[in-house]
Amino acid sequence: MTDLRIRAARAEDVDAVLGFWKTAAEGASISDDRDGVERLIARDAGALILAERAGELVGTVIAGFDGWRCHLYRLAVHPDRRRQGIGTALLAAAEERFVRLGGRRADAMVLTRNETAHHAWHAAGYAPEERWRRWVKPLTES
């Protein structure tokens, strides 16, 4: 896997990331648009982590840290590139980032219906936290 390049996303990556998520990520979010991703990159330049192989985008993860908690979102690997260690490399980069920033525990947003993701997260050492449930309220119409 030495040809895998892990790096932070830049503003010029936004269109490629949005297109990639349409193929590789499950479950669209209200923030999955140009404005949302541009705002993420501008606010926290290291949060959106990309995996590339031979110049092709093959994986993403968002590793957000608010100074208190470490949150993982949008772990996605291209369907044709799964089970090649890309997700593992992305999570390692995210966890290293969290440790550098002083984070002590990471949590991940994982769709209940996405059984494939459950297996991947479990293999990476994550487990569901049954005592909590995510509550949401959209702040904008879209």
N, CA and C atoms as an extended XYZ file, in Angstrom:
426
Properties=species:S:1:pos:R:3:atomname:S:1:resname:S:1:resid:I:1 pbc="F F F"
N         0.824       -1.187        0.000 N   MET     1
C         0.000        0.000        0.000 CA  MET     1
C         0.873        1.258        0.000 C   MET     1
N         2.111        1.141       -0.368 N   THR     2
C         3.015        2.276       -0.349 CA  THR     2
C         2.626        3.342       -1.370 C   THR     2
N         1.793        3.004       -2.338 N   ASP     3
C         1.377        3.984       -3.330 CA  ASP     3
C         0.158        4.787       -2.881 C   ASP     3
N        -0.303        4.568       -1.660 N   LEU     4
C        -1.448        5.294       -1.134 CA  LEU     4
C        -0.960        6.603       -0.518 C   LEU     4
N        -1.552        7.692       -0.957 N   ARG     5
C        -1.195        9.017       -0.436 CA  ARG     5
C        -2.348        9.533        0.407 C   ARG     5
N        -2.055        9.903        1.649 N   ILE     6
C        -3.052       10.462        2.559 CA  ILE     6
C        -2.715       11.939        2.726 C   ILE     6
N        -3.727       12.799        2.543 N   ARG     7
C        -3.476       14.233        2.670 CA  ARG     7
C        -4.761       14.964        3.041 C   ARG     7
N        -4.590       16.183        3.517 N   ALA     8
C        -5.740       17.038        3.818 CA  ALA     8
C        -6.309       17.595        2.518 C   ALA     8
N        -7.612       17.727        2.476 N   ALA     9
C        -8.277       18.301        1.305 CA  ALA     9
C        -7.980       19.786        1.207 C   ALA     9
N        -8.006       20.276       -0.026 N   ARG    10
C        -7.843       21.702       -0.309 CA  ARG    10
C        -9.096       22.198       -1.034 C   ARG    10
N        -9.231       23.483       -1.142 N   ALA    11
C       -10.412       24.075       -1.785 CA  ALA    11
C       -10.633       23.526       -3.189 C   ALA    11
N        -9.563       23.280       -3.912 N   GLU    12
C        -9.716       22.786       -5.284 CA  GLU    12
C       -10.190       21.329       -5.356 C   GLU    12
N       -10.291       20.655       -4.223 N   ASP    13
C       -10.746       19.261       -4.180 CA  ASP    13
C       -12.268       19.128       -4.018 C   ASP    13
N       -12.961       20.214       -3.755 N   VAL    14
C       -14.375       20.143       -3.370 CA  VAL    14
C       -15.224       19.394       -4.394 C   VAL    14
N       -15.125       19.729       -5.668 N   ASP    15
C       -15.954       19.060       -6.678 CA  ASP    15
C       -15.655       17.567       -6.751 C   ASP    15
N       -14.385       17.207       -6.694 N   ALA    16
C       -14.015       15.788       -6.734 CA  ALA    16
C       -14.568       15.050       -5.525 C   ALA    16
N       -14.509       15.667       -4.353 N   VAL    17
C       -15.024       15.035       -3.139 CA  VAL    17
C       -16.537       14.827       -3.247 C   VAL    17
N       -17.251       15.856       -3.681 N   LEU    18
C       -18.711       15.732       -3.803 CA  LEU    18
C       -19.092       14.647       -4.807 C   LEU    18
N       -18.398       14.583       -5.923 N   GLY    19
C       -18.650       13.528       -6.900 CA  GLY    19
C       -18.317       12.151       -6.340 C   GLY    19
N       -17.214       12.071       -5.614 N   PHE    20
C       -16.797       10.814       -5.002 CA  PHE    20
C       -17.855       10.309       -4.034 C   PHE    20
N       -18.372       11.191       -3.179 N   TRP    21
C       -19.372       10.780       -2.201 CA  TRP    21
C       -20.631       10.228       -2.856 C   TRP    21
N       -20.967       10.704       -4.039 N   LYS    22
C       -22.149       10.173       -4.745 CA  LYS    22
C       -21.950        8.708       -5.109 C   LYS    22
N       -20.714        8.317       -5.327 N   THR    23
C       -20.392        6.932       -5.686 CA  THR    23
C       -20.082        6.072       -4.464 C   THR    23
N       -19.356        6.634       -3.509 N   ALA    24
C       -18.764        5.819       -2.448 CA  ALA    24
C       -19.419        5.952       -1.077 C   ALA    24
N       -20.128        7.028       -0.823 N   ALA    25
C       -20.695        7.253        0.503 CA  ALA    25
C       -22.183        6.938        0.500 C   ALA    25
N       -22.654        6.481        1.626 N   GLU    26
C       -24.073        6.187        1.753 CA  GLU    26
C       -24.717        7.226        2.662 C   GLU    26
N       -25.899        7.666        2.279 N   GLY    27
C       -26.637        8.601        3.115 CA  GLY    27
C       -26.200       10.034        2.914 C   GLY    27
N       -26.965       10.795        2.163 N   ALA    28
C       -26.650       12.201        1.930 CA  ALA    28
C       -26.997       13.028        3.165 C   ALA    28
N       -26.270       14.102        3.335 N   SER    29
C       -26.468       15.007        4.458 CA  SER    29
C       -26.792       16.395        3.923 C   SER    29
N       -27.409       17.192        4.743 N   ILE    30
C       -27.728       18.563        4.369 CA  ILE    30
C       -26.466       19.363        4.071 C   ILE    30
N       -25.334       18.940        4.604 N   SER    31
C       -24.064       19.648        4.414 CA  SER    31
C       -23.266       19.144        3.222 C   SER    31
N       -23.784       18.155        2.515 N   ASP    32
C       -23.055       17.571        1.385 CA  ASP    32
C       -23.271       18.406        0.123 C   ASP    32
N       -22.786       19.623        0.187 N   ASP    33
C       -22.845       20.494       -0.980 CA  ASP    33
C       -21.582       21.350       -0.994 C   ASP    33
N       -21.410       22.079       -2.082 N   ARG    34
C       -20.196       22.879       -2.256 CA  ARG    34
C       -19.981       23.818       -1.071 C   ARG    34
N       -21.007       24.529       -0.665 N   ASP    35
C       -20.884       25.486        0.427 CA  ASP    35
C       -20.461       24.801        1.730 C   ASP    35
N       -21.077       23.666        2.012 N   GLY    36
C       -20.750       22.952        3.245 CA  GLY    36
C       -19.314       22.465        3.291 C   GLY    36
N       -18.848       21.883        2.196 N   VAL    37
C       -17.479       21.352        2.166 CA  VAL    37
C       -16.457       22.490        2.133 C   VAL    37
N       -16.754       23.547        1.393 N   GLU    38
C       -15.845       24.696        1.386 CA  GLU    38
C       -15.720       25.301        2.786 C   GLU    38
N       -16.833       25.388        3.485 N   ARG    39
C       -16.820       25.947        4.839 CA  ARG    39
C       -16.002       25.055        5.785 C   ARG    39
N       -16.155       23.744        5.639 N   LEU    40
C       -15.376       22.814        6.461 CA  LEU    40
C       -13.880       23.031        6.246 C   LEU    40
N       -13.466       23.068        4.993 N   ILE    41
C       -12.041       23.214        4.678 CA  ILE    41
C       -11.513       24.567        5.163 C   ILE    41
N       -12.308       25.621        5.002 N   ALA    42
C       -11.866       26.956        5.441 CA  ALA    42
C       -11.761       27.035        6.962 C   ALA    42
N       -12.674       26.382        7.669 N   ARG    43
C       -12.696       26.459        9.131 CA  ARG    43
C       -11.645       25.566        9.773 C   ARG    43
N       -11.460       24.374        9.210 N   ASP    44
C       -10.526       23.403        9.793 CA  ASP    44
C        -9.831       22.670        8.654 C   ASP    44
N        -8.751       23.254        8.207 N   ALA    45
C        -8.079       22.784        6.995 CA  ALA    45
C        -7.623       21.329        7.052 C   ALA    45
N        -7.439       20.762        8.222 N   GLY    46
C        -6.978       19.384        8.307 CA  GLY    46
C        -8.074       18.369        8.535 C   GLY    46
N        -9.315       18.792        8.645 N   ALA    47
C       -10.390       17.880        9.032 CA  ALA    47
C       -10.795       16.901        7.941 C   ALA    47
N       -10.840       17.337        6.710 N   LEU    48
C       -11.235       16.453        5.603 CA  LEU    48
C        -9.973       15.808        5.057 C   LEU    48
N        -9.862       14.511        5.285 N   ILE    49
C        -8.669       13.752        4.905 CA  ILE    49
C        -8.992       12.901        3.686 C   ILE    49
N        -8.119       12.959        2.700 N   LEU    50
C        -8.305       12.224        1.450 CA  LEU    50
C        -7.264       11.130        1.306 C   LEU    50
N        -7.670       10.050        0.641 N   ALA    51
C        -6.739        8.989        0.233 CA  ALA    51
C        -6.729        8.966       -1.287 C   ALA    51
N        -5.533        8.970       -1.855 N   GLU    52
C        -5.386        8.928       -3.302 CA  GLU    52
C        -4.441        7.800       -3.686 C   GLU    52
N        -4.736        7.206       -4.793 N   ARG    53
C        -3.859        6.185       -5.364 CA  ARG    53
C        -3.689        6.527       -6.841 C   ARG    53
N        -2.460        6.747       -7.250 N   ALA    54
C        -2.143        7.125       -8.635 CA  ALA    54
C        -2.954        8.349       -9.060 C   ALA    54
N        -3.096        9.324       -8.157 N   GLY    55
C        -3.809       10.550       -8.467 CA  GLY    55
C        -5.315       10.456       -8.425 C   GLY    55
N        -5.847        9.263       -8.164 N   GLU    56
C        -7.300        9.051       -8.119 CA  GLU    56
C        -7.776        9.086       -6.669 C   GLU    56
N        -8.855        9.825       -6.418 N   LEU    57
C        -9.455        9.854       -5.089 CA  LEU    57
C       -10.100        8.505       -4.810 C   LEU    57
N        -9.645        7.820       -3.747 N   VAL    58
C       -10.164        6.489       -3.433 CA  VAL    58
C       -10.789        6.400       -2.047 C   VAL    58
N       -10.657        7.468       -1.241 N   GLY    59
C       -11.253        7.425        0.089 CA  GLY    59
C       -11.261        8.776        0.764 C   GLY    59
N       -12.183        8.918        1.724 N   THR    60
C       -12.282       10.146        2.508 CA  THR    60
C       -12.666        9.814        3.942 C   THR    60
N       -12.331       10.726        4.833 N   VAL    61
C       -12.876       10.722        6.186 CA  VAL    61
C       -12.822       12.162        6.682 C   VAL    61
N       -13.827       12.551        7.430 N   ILE    62
C       -13.799       13.845        8.103 CA  ILE    62
C       -13.474       13.559        9.567 C   ILE    62
N       -12.420       14.192       10.043 N   ALA    63
C       -11.953       14.034       11.416 CA  ALA    63
C       -12.077       15.384       12.119 C   ALA    63
N       -13.254       15.649       12.635 N   GLY    64
C       -13.527       16.935       13.264 CA  GLY    64
C       -13.254       16.900       14.758 C   GLY    64
N       -12.594       17.939       15.243 N   PHE    65
C       -12.307       18.049       16.675 CA  PHE    65
C       -12.730       19.434       17.121 C   PHE    65
N       -13.608       19.495       18.105 N   ASP    66
C       -14.128       20.784       18.577 CA  ASP    66
C       -13.420       21.269       19.838 C   ASP    66
N       -12.333       20.615       20.207 N   GLY    67
C       -11.605       20.967       21.412 CA  GLY    67
C       -12.006       20.116       22.602 C   GLY    67
N       -13.076       19.369       22.433 N   TRP    68
C       -13.568       18.513       23.518 CA  TRP    68
C       -13.758       17.081       23.031 C   TRP    68
N       -14.423       16.930       21.902 N   ARG    69
C       -14.694       15.592       21.371 CA  ARG    69
C       -14.164       15.456       19.956 C   ARG    69
N       -13.847       14.222       19.615 N   CYS    70
C       -13.349       13.874       18.284 CA  CYS    70
C       -14.474       13.164       17.536 C   CYS    70
N       -14.836       13.694       16.385 N   HIS    71
C       -15.957       13.148       15.613 CA  HIS    71
C       -15.485       12.707       14.235 C   HIS    71
N       -15.914       11.523       13.826 N   LEU    72
C       -15.586       10.980       12.513 CA  LEU    72
C       -16.846       10.903       11.658 C   LEU    72
N       -16.721       11.411       10.451 N   TYR    73
C       -17.831       11.407        9.502 CA  TYR    73
C       -17.301       11.031        8.132 C   TYR    73
N       -18.163       10.608        7.272 N   ARG    74
C       -17.881       10.401        5.863 CA  ARG    74
C       -16.660        9.535        5.579 C   ARG    74
N       -16.517        8.464        6.390 N   LEU    75
C       -15.518        7.465        6.016 CA  LEU    75
C       -16.097        6.743        4.808 C   LEU    75
N       -15.450        6.922        3.685 N   ALA    76
C       -15.945        6.334        2.437 CA  ALA    76
C       -14.757        5.862        1.613 C   ALA    76
N       -14.890        4.672        1.078 N   VAL    77
C       -13.878        4.108        0.189 CA  VAL    77
C       -14.589        3.708       -1.093 C   VAL    77
N       -13.962        4.005       -2.212 N   HIS    78
C       -14.570        3.660       -3.508 CA  HIS    78
C       -14.930        2.169       -3.508 C   HIS    78
N       -16.124        1.828       -3.980 N   PRO    79
C       -16.554        0.415       -3.955 CA  PRO    79
C       -15.567       -0.555       -4.610 C   PRO    79
N       -14.877       -0.131       -5.660 N   ASP    80
C       -13.913       -1.014       -6.332 CA  ASP    80
C       -12.585       -1.115       -5.597 C   ASP    80
N       -12.396       -0.314       -4.552 N   ARG    81
C       -11.122       -0.275       -3.829 CA  ARG    81
C       -11.245       -0.745       -2.382 C   ARG    81
N       -12.386       -1.268       -2.024 N   ARG    82
C       -12.578       -1.688       -0.630 CA  ARG    82
C       -11.778       -2.945       -0.324 C   ARG    82
N       -11.494       -3.128        0.964 N   ARG    83
C       -10.754       -4.280        1.482 CA  ARG    83
C        -9.302       -4.279        0.992 C   ARG    83
N        -8.766       -3.062        0.833 N   GLN    84
C        -7.369       -2.893        0.430 CA  GLN    84
C        -6.586       -2.081        1.461 C   GLN    84
N        -7.176       -1.833        2.612 N   GLY    85
C        -6.495       -1.102        3.664 CA  GLY    85
C        -6.665        0.409        3.607 C   GLY    85
N        -7.465        0.900        2.692 N   ILE    86
C        -7.639        2.349        2.540 CA  ILE    86
C        -8.384        2.934        3.736 C   ILE    86
N        -9.478        2.313        4.128 N   GLY    87
C       -10.225        2.784        5.298 CA  GLY    87
C        -9.371        2.746        6.551 C   GLY    87
N        -8.595        1.699        6.705 N   THR    88
C        -7.696        1.578        7.858 CA  THR    88
C        -6.680        2.717        7.867 C   THR    88
N        -6.120        3.030        6.715 N   ALA    89
C        -5.141        4.116        6.621 CA  ALA    89
C        -5.789        5.472        6.922 C   ALA    89
N        -7.000        5.675        6.437 N   LEU    90
C        -7.712        6.927        6.716 CA  LEU    90
C        -8.007        7.070        8.205 C   LEU    90
N        -8.471        5.994        8.831 N   LEU    91
C        -8.759        6.063       10.264 CA  LEU    91
C        -7.486        6.283       11.076 C   LEU    91
N        -6.407        5.666       10.678 N   ALA    92
C        -5.137        5.884       11.380 CA  ALA    92
C        -4.727        7.358       11.287 C   ALA    92
N        -4.878        7.953       10.113 N   ALA    93
C        -4.539        9.371        9.947 CA  ALA    93
C        -5.451       10.249       10.801 C   ALA    93
N        -6.736        9.918       10.833 N   ALA    94
C        -7.688       10.684       11.649 CA  ALA    94
C        -7.351       10.558       13.131 C   ALA    94
N        -7.070        9.357       13.583 N   GLU    95
C        -6.754        9.141       14.997 CA  GLU    95
C        -5.453        9.826       15.386 C   GLU    95
N        -4.460        9.803       14.500 N   GLU    96
C        -3.208       10.517       14.759 CA  GLU    96
C        -3.470       12.016       14.880 C   GLU    96
N        -4.329       12.533       14.029 N   ARG    97
C        -4.694       13.954       14.097 CA  ARG    97
C        -5.329       14.269       15.447 C   ARG    97
N        -6.255       13.441       15.866 N   PHE    98
C        -6.932       13.669       17.148 CA  PHE    98
C        -5.939       13.679       18.314 C   PHE    98
N        -5.033       12.730       18.324 N   VAL    99
C        -4.040       12.657       19.401 CA  VAL    99
C        -3.176       13.915       19.406 C   VAL    99
N        -2.735       14.363       18.231 N   ARG   100
C        -1.929       15.594       18.135 CA  ARG   100
C        -2.684       16.793       18.698 C   ARG   100
N        -3.995       16.822       18.503 N   LEU   101
C        -4.824       17.942       18.956 CA  LEU   101
C        -5.259       17.810       20.413 C   LEU   101
N        -4.945       16.678       21.049 N   GLY   102
C        -5.301       16.477       22.452 CA  GLY   102
C        -6.581       15.699       22.671 C   GLY   102
N        -7.119       15.124       21.619 N   GLY   103
C        -8.346       14.324       21.738 CA  GLY   103
C        -8.104       13.041       22.501 C   GLY   103
N        -9.141       12.575       23.199 N   ARG   104
C        -9.002       11.372       24.016 CA  ARG   104
C        -9.952       10.246       23.642 C   ARG   104
N       -10.996       10.538       22.870 N   ARG   105
C       -11.924        9.491       22.451 CA  ARG   105
C       -12.576        9.929       21.153 C   ARG   105
N       -12.661        9.024       20.219 N   ALA   106
C       -13.290        9.329       18.929 CA  ALA   106
C       -14.641        8.646       18.842 C   ALA   106
N       -15.572        9.344       18.222 N   ASP   107
C       -16.855        8.710       17.924 CA  ASP   107
C       -17.125        8.841       16.433 C   ASP   107
N       -17.956        7.947       15.939 N   ALA   108
C       -18.229        7.895       14.507 CA  ALA   108
C       -19.734        7.908       14.253 C   ALA   108
N       -20.129        8.618       13.232 N   MET   109
C       -21.511        8.607       12.781 CA  MET   109
C       -21.632        7.479       11.752 C   MET   109
N       -22.428        6.463       12.075 N   VAL   110
C       -22.571        5.298       11.208 CA  VAL   110
C       -24.059        5.022       11.025 C   VAL   110
N       -24.498        4.936        9.782 N   LEU   111
C       -25.907        4.663        9.520 CA  LEU   111
C       -26.316        3.307       10.084 C   LEU   111
N       -27.454        3.259       10.714 N   THR   112
C       -27.953        2.028       11.307 CA  THR   112
C       -28.105        0.924       10.270 C   THR   112
N       -28.558        1.270        9.088 N   ARG   113
C       -28.834        0.263        8.055 CA  ARG   113
C       -27.598       -0.209        7.289 C   ARG   113
N       -26.450        0.440        7.499 N   ASN   114
C       -25.259        0.143        6.718 CA  ASN   114
C       -24.432       -0.968        7.379 C   ASN   114
N       -24.857       -2.202        7.169 N   GLU   115
C       -24.194       -3.358        7.788 CA  GLU   115
C       -22.729       -3.491        7.368 C   GLU   115
N       -22.424       -3.170        6.128 N   THR   116
C       -21.038       -3.237        5.670 CA  THR   116
C       -20.170       -2.309        6.509 C   THR   116
N       -20.677       -1.107        6.761 N   ALA   117
C       -19.928       -0.150        7.575 CA  ALA   117
C       -19.773       -0.658        9.004 C   ALA   117
N       -20.800       -1.319        9.541 N   HIS   118
C       -20.706       -1.837       10.910 CA  HIS   118
C       -19.512       -2.779       11.038 C   HIS   118
N       -19.336       -3.644       10.060 N   HIS   119
C       -18.221       -4.594       10.092 CA  HIS   119
C       -16.882       -3.854       10.025 C   HIS   119
N       -16.797       -2.855        9.176 N   ALA   120
C       -15.547       -2.106        9.029 CA  ALA   120
C       -15.211       -1.345       10.311 C   ALA   120
N       -16.200       -0.699       10.901 N   TRP   121
C       -15.948        0.055       12.129 CA  TRP   121
C       -15.569       -0.897       13.271 C   TRP   121
N       -16.244       -2.002       13.360 N   HIS   122
C       -15.917       -2.979       14.411 CA  HIS   122
C       -14.482       -3.487       14.251 C   HIS   122
N       -14.106       -3.782       13.017 N   ALA   123
C       -12.746       -4.263       12.763 CA  ALA   123
C       -11.700       -3.219       13.147 C   ALA   123
N       -12.077       -1.944       13.087 N   ALA   124
C       -11.155       -0.867       13.439 CA  ALA   124
C       -11.138       -0.576       14.939 C   ALA   124
N       -11.929       -1.338       15.715 N   GLY   125
C       -11.912       -1.171       17.163 CA  GLY   125
C       -13.023       -0.304       17.726 C   GLY   125
N       -13.970        0.078       16.894 N   TYR   126
C       -15.096        0.903       17.341 CA  TYR   126
C       -16.284        0.013       17.666 C   TYR   126
N       -17.140        0.483       18.561 N   ALA   127
C       -18.333       -0.268       18.947 CA  ALA   127
C       -19.491        0.710       19.118 C   ALA   127
N       -20.707        0.247       18.875 N   PRO   128
C       -21.845        1.143       19.078 CA  PRO   128
C       -22.005        1.503       20.551 C   PRO   128
N       -22.423        2.702       20.795 N   GLU   129
C       -22.685        3.186       22.154 CA  GLU   129
C       -24.204        3.230       22.303 C   GLU   129
N       -24.745        2.192       22.880 N   GLU   130
C       -26.202        2.018       22.912 CA  GLU   130
C       -26.904        2.963       23.884 C   GLU   130
N       -26.161        3.583       24.785 N   ARG   131
C       -26.803        4.458       25.763 CA  ARG   131
C       -27.214        5.802       25.174 C   ARG   131
N       -26.699        6.146       24.002 N   TRP   132
C       -26.949        7.454       23.416 CA  TRP   132
C       -27.671        7.306       22.090 C   TRP   132
N       -28.415        8.281       21.749 N   ARG   133
C       -29.060        8.349       20.441 CA  ARG   133
C       -28.844        9.752       19.912 C   ARG   133
N       -28.552        9.851       18.645 N   ARG   134
C       -28.328       11.148       18.016 CA  ARG   134
C       -29.667       11.828       17.758 C   ARG   134
N       -29.796       13.049       18.192 N   TRP   135
C       -30.970       13.869       17.926 CA  TRP   135
C       -30.530       14.992       16.995 C   TRP   135
N       -31.330       15.297       16.020 N   VAL   136
C       -30.950       16.324       15.053 CA  VAL   136
C       -32.085       17.302       14.794 C   VAL   136
N       -31.701       18.483       14.392 N   LYS   137
C       -32.656       19.502       13.974 CA  LYS   137
C       -32.007       20.271       12.834 C   LYS   137
N       -32.554       20.213       11.640 N   PRO   138
C       -32.004       21.024       10.543 CA  PRO   138
C       -32.159       22.507       10.892 C   PRO   138
N       -31.113       23.270       10.637 N   LEU   139
C       -31.131       24.699       10.900 CA  LEU   139
C       -31.460       25.522        9.679 C   LEU   139
N       -31.494       24.864        8.530 N   THR   140
C       -31.862       25.518        7.277 CA  THR   140
C       -32.757       24.585        6.500 C   THR   140
N       -33.496       25.132        5.584 N   GLU   141
C       -34.325       24.299        4.697 CA  GLU   141
C       -33.494       23.924        3.490 C   GLU   141
N       -33.492       22.641        3.183 N   SER   142
C       -32.745       22.206        2.004 CA  SER   142
C       -32.904       20.725        1.833 C   SER   142
